[in-house]
Amino acid sequence: MLSVGDKIPALKIPVQQGTSQLPADEMYDLGETDGKWKILFYWPKDFTFVCPTEIVGYGELKDDFADRDAVLIGASTDTSHVHFAWRRSDEQLANADFPWLADNSKKLAEALGILNEEEGVAYRATFIIDPDNVIQHVTVNGLNVGRNPTETLRVLDALQTDELCPCNWTEGEEVLKPAAA
């Protein structure tokens, strides 16, 4: 599995966004840096039970991530048409207005090392990627346990301080300052 310090693979992956029109072979270029942080989070499969709670949770924080110069990118191993159908079937998912990667070829999930071979889907993995496309944080959950999007935002805040941040540090709190020798 790729980890902290590794570069995110510079792949172009099919993407689906919005509910106004059918997918038309749009691609998302992960090699683009745009000088922004990326929050890439995978869920196992569309039309399931835990996944929409995470997608909605991340979607509710989209503006908070944007305030920190971070783009939110969701992904699963479903097709763009399945993403489109799922978004159209659920108003909360339709409101989760950020790119959904359609990694049905499983190229990116395999490159990241997060593919559950037995189930043929990706684990619940979250990657915080810096503006140079270097992974700075990774968490991976099993298939049955959802994540905490607020914790992802907290870790992003800590990473962006470029300081020593203690356990449970939150934005606005003091960072650690080593004593001078």
C-alpha positions as a Markdown table, in Angstrom:
| # | Residue | x | y | z |
|---|---|---|---|---|
| 1 | Met | 0.0 | 0.0 | 0.0 |
| 2 | Leu | 1.2 | 3.5 | -0.8 |
| 3 | Ser | 1.9 | 5.5 | 2.3 |
| 4 | Val | 3.2 | 8.8 | 3.7 |
| 5 | Gly | 6.0 | 10.2 | 1.4 |
| 6 | Asp | 4.8 | 8.3 | -1.7 |
| 7 | Lys | 3.5 | 10.2 | -4.7 |
| 8 | Ile | 0.0 | 9.7 | -5.8 |
| 9 | Pro | -0.1 | 7.9 | -9.1 |
| 10 | Ala | -0.5 | 10.3 | -12.0 |
| 11 | Leu | -3.4 | 8.4 | -13.6 |
| 12 | Lys | -6.4 | 9.7 | -15.5 |
| 13 | Ile | -9.6 | 8.2 | -14.1 |
| 14 | Pro | -13.2 | 8.5 | -15.4 |
| 15 | Val | -15.1 | 10.9 | -13.2 |
| 16 | Gln | -18.8 | 11.7 | -12.6 |
| 17 | Gln | -20.1 | 14.9 | -11.2 |
| 18 | Gly | -23.6 | 16.3 | -10.7 |
| 19 | Thr | -26.9 | 15.0 | -11.8 |
| 20 | Ser | -27.9 | 17.2 | -14.6 |
| 21 | Gln | -26.6 | 15.0 | -17.5 |
| 22 | Leu | -25.4 | 11.5 | -18.2 |
| 23 | Pro | -21.7 | 10.9 | -17.9 |
| 24 | Ala | -19.8 | 11.7 | -21.1 |
| 25 | Asp | -16.4 | 10.1 | -20.7 |
| 26 | Glu | -15.0 | 12.9 | -18.6 |
| 27 | Met | -11.6 | 12.2 | -17.0 |
| 28 | Tyr | -9.9 | 13.4 | -13.8 |
| 29 | Asp | -6.2 | 13.8 | -14.0 |
| 30 | Leu | -4.6 | 13.0 | -10.6 |
| 31 | Gly | -1.2 | 14.2 | -12.0 |
| 32 | Glu | -2.5 | 17.8 | -11.9 |
| 33 | Thr | -1.4 | 19.6 | -8.8 |
| 34 | Asp | -3.2 | 23.0 | -9.2 |
| 35 | Gly | -1.3 | 24.0 | -6.0 |
| 36 | Lys | -4.0 | 22.5 | -3.9 |
| 37 | Trp | -4.2 | 19.7 | -1.3 |
| 38 | Lys | -6.4 | 16.7 | -2.2 |
| 39 | Ile | -8.6 | 14.6 | 0.0 |
| 40 | Leu | -9.1 | 11.4 | -1.8 |
| 41 | Phe | -11.5 | 9.0 | -0.1 |
| 42 | Tyr | -12.6 | 5.6 | -1.4 |
| 43 | Trp | -15.8 | 3.7 | -0.5 |
| 44 | Pro | -16.4 | 0.1 | -1.4 |
| 45 | Lys | -19.5 | 0.2 | -3.5 |
| 46 | Asp | -22.5 | 2.4 | -4.5 |
| 47 | Phe | -26.0 | 1.5 | -3.4 |
| 48 | Thr | -24.9 | 0.3 | 0.0 |
| 49 | Phe | -25.5 | 1.3 | 3.6 |
| 50 | Val | -22.4 | 2.8 | 5.3 |
| 51 | Cys | -21.0 | 4.5 | 2.1 |
| 52 | Pro | -23.7 | 7.2 | 1.8 |
| 53 | Thr | -23.2 | 8.3 | 5.4 |
| 54 | Glu | -19.5 | 8.9 | 4.6 |
| 55 | Ile | -20.2 | 10.6 | 1.3 |
| 56 | Val | -22.8 | 12.9 | 2.9 |
| 57 | Gly | -20.5 | 13.6 | 5.8 |
| 58 | Tyr | -17.6 | 14.6 | 3.5 |
| 59 | Gly | -19.9 | 16.6 | 1.3 |
| 60 | Glu | -21.2 | 18.6 | 4.3 |
| 61 | Leu | -17.5 | 19.7 | 4.9 |
| 62 | Lys | -16.7 | 20.4 | 1.3 |
| 63 | Asp | -16.6 | 24.2 | 1.9 |
| 64 | Asp | -14.4 | 23.7 | 5.0 |
| 65 | Phe | -11.9 | 21.7 | 2.9 |
| 66 | Ala | -12.1 | 24.4 | 0.1 |
| 67 | Asp | -11.3 | 27.1 | 2.8 |
| 68 | Arg | -8.0 | 25.2 | 3.3 |
| 69 | Asp | -7.2 | 25.0 | -0.4 |
| 70 | Ala | -8.1 | 21.3 | -0.5 |
| 71 | Val | -10.2 | 19.6 | -3.1 |
| 72 | Leu | -12.5 | 16.7 | -2.1 |
| 73 | Ile | -12.4 | 13.7 | -4.4 |
| 74 | Gly | -14.5 | 10.6 | -3.8 |
| 75 | Ala | -14.0 | 7.2 | -5.5 |
| 76 | Ser | -15.2 | 3.7 | -5.7 |
| 77 | Thr | -14.8 | 0.8 | -8.2 |
| 78 | Asp | -18.2 | 1.5 | -9.7 |
| 79 | Thr | -18.8 | 3.0 | -13.1 |
| 80 | Ser | -19.6 | 6.6 | -13.8 |
| 81 | His | -23.1 | 5.5 | -14.8 |
| 82 | Val | -23.7 | 3.7 | -11.5 |
| 83 | His | -22.4 | 6.9 | -9.7 |
| 84 | Phe | -24.9 | 9.0 | -11.7 |
| 85 | Ala | -27.8 | 6.6 | -11.0 |
| 86 | Trp | -27.0 | 6.6 | -7.2 |
| 87 | Arg | -26.8 | 10.4 | -7.1 |
| 88 | Arg | -30.1 | 10.7 | -8.9 |
| 89 | Ser | -31.7 | 8.3 | -6.5 |
| 90 | Asp | -30.9 | 10.2 | -3.3 |
| 91 | Glu | -31.1 | 13.9 | -2.8 |
| 92 | Gln | -28.4 | 13.9 | -0.1 |
| 93 | Leu | -26.0 | 12.2 | -2.5 |
| 94 | Ala | -27.0 | 14.6 | -5.3 |
| 95 | Asn | -25.9 | 17.4 | -2.9 |
| 96 | Ala | -22.5 | 15.9 | -2.4 |
| 97 | Asp | -21.1 | 18.1 | -5.1 |
| 98 | Phe | -17.5 | 17.0 | -5.7 |
| 99 | Pro | -15.9 | 14.7 | -8.2 |
| 100 | Trp | -16.6 | 11.0 | -7.9 |
| 101 | Leu | -13.9 | 8.9 | -9.5 |
| 102 | Ala | -15.3 | 5.8 | -11.4 |
| 103 | Asp | -12.3 | 3.4 | -10.9 |
| 104 | Asn | -14.2 | 0.4 | -12.4 |
| 105 | Ser | -10.9 | -0.7 | -14.0 |
| 106 | Lys | -9.5 | -0.8 | -10.5 |
| 107 | Lys | -6.2 | 0.7 | -11.7 |
| 108 | Leu | -6.0 | 3.4 | -9.1 |
| 109 | Ala | -7.2 | 1.1 | -6.2 |
| 110 | Glu | -4.6 | -1.4 | -7.2 |
| 111 | Ala | -1.9 | 1.2 | -7.6 |
| 112 | Leu | -2.7 | 2.6 | -4.1 |
| 113 | Gly | -2.8 | -0.9 | -2.7 |
| 114 | Ile | -6.3 | -0.7 | -1.2 |
| 115 | Leu | -8.1 | -3.3 | -3.3 |
| 116 | Asn | -9.8 | -6.1 | -1.3 |
| 117 | Glu | -9.2 | -8.9 | -3.8 |
| 118 | Glu | -11.8 | -11.2 | -2.2 |
| 119 | Glu | -14.6 | -8.7 | -2.5 |
| 120 | Gly | -13.3 | -7.0 | -5.7 |
| 121 | Val | -13.8 | -3.5 | -4.1 |
| 122 | Ala | -11.6 | -0.9 | -2.5 |
| 123 | Tyr | -11.3 | -0.6 | 1.3 |
| 124 | Arg | -12.5 | 2.6 | 3.0 |
| 125 | Ala | -9.2 | 4.5 | 2.5 |
| 126 | Thr | -8.5 | 8.2 | 2.9 |
| 127 | Phe | -5.5 | 9.9 | 1.5 |
| 128 | Ile | -4.5 | 13.5 | 2.3 |
| 129 | Ile | -2.2 | 14.6 | -0.5 |
| 130 | Asp | -0.1 | 17.8 | -0.4 |
| 131 | Pro | 0.1 | 20.3 | -3.3 |
| 132 | Asp | 3.1 | 18.5 | -4.7 |
| 133 | Asn | 1.0 | 15.2 | -5.0 |
| 134 | Val | 2.9 | 13.6 | -2.1 |
| 135 | Ile | 0.8 | 11.6 | 0.4 |
| 136 | Gln | 0.9 | 13.1 | 3.9 |
| 137 | His | -1.7 | 11.0 | 5.7 |
| 138 | Val | -3.4 | 7.6 | 5.1 |
| 139 | Thr | -6.2 | 5.8 | 7.0 |
| 140 | Val | -7.8 | 2.6 | 5.9 |
| 141 | Asn | -10.9 | 1.0 | 7.5 |
| 142 | Gly | -12.4 | -2.4 | 6.8 |
| 143 | Leu | -15.5 | -2.7 | 4.7 |
| 144 | Asn | -18.0 | -2.4 | 7.5 |
| 145 | Val | -16.8 | 0.6 | 9.5 |
| 146 | Gly | -17.3 | 4.2 | 8.4 |
| 147 | Arg | -14.9 | 7.1 | 8.8 |
| 148 | Asn | -15.0 | 10.4 | 10.6 |
| 149 | Pro | -14.7 | 13.3 | 8.0 |
| 150 | Thr | -14.2 | 15.8 | 10.8 |
| 151 | Glu | -11.1 | 13.9 | 11.8 |
| 152 | Thr | -9.8 | 14.2 | 8.2 |
| 153 | Leu | -10.3 | 17.9 | 8.4 |
| 154 | Arg | -8.5 | 18.1 | 11.8 |
| 155 | Val | -5.5 | 16.2 | 10.4 |
| 156 | Leu | -5.4 | 18.4 | 7.4 |
| 157 | Asp | -5.3 | 21.5 | 9.7 |
| 158 | Ala | -2.5 | 19.9 | 11.6 |
| 159 | Leu | -0.5 | 19.1 | 8.5 |
| 160 | Gln | -0.9 | 22.6 | 7.2 |
| 161 | Thr | 0.6 | 24.1 | 10.3 |
| 162 | Asp | 4.0 | 22.5 | 9.4 |
| 163 | Glu | 4.5 | 22.4 | 13.2 |
| 164 | Leu | 4.5 | 19.8 | 16.0 |
| 165 | Cys | 0.9 | 19.1 | 16.9 |
| 166 | Pro | 0.0 | 17.2 | 20.1 |
| 167 | Cys | -2.6 | 14.5 | 20.4 |
| 168 | Asn | -6.2 | 15.8 | 19.8 |
| 169 | Trp | -4.8 | 19.1 | 18.6 |
| 170 | Thr | -7.4 | 21.3 | 16.9 |
| 171 | Glu | -7.1 | 24.5 | 14.8 |
| 172 | Gly | -6.5 | 27.5 | 17.0 |
| 173 | Glu | -4.7 | 25.6 | 19.8 |
| 174 | Glu | -1.0 | 26.0 | 20.6 |
| 175 | Val | 1.4 | 23.8 | 18.8 |
| 176 | Leu | 4.4 | 22.2 | 20.5 |
| 177 | Lys | 7.6 | 24.3 | 20.8 |
| 178 | Pro | 10.7 | 22.3 | 21.7 |
| 179 | Ala | 12.8 | 23.9 | 24.4 |
| 180 | Ala | 16.1 | 25.4 | 23.2 |
| 181 | Ala | 19.1 | 23.4 | 24.2 |
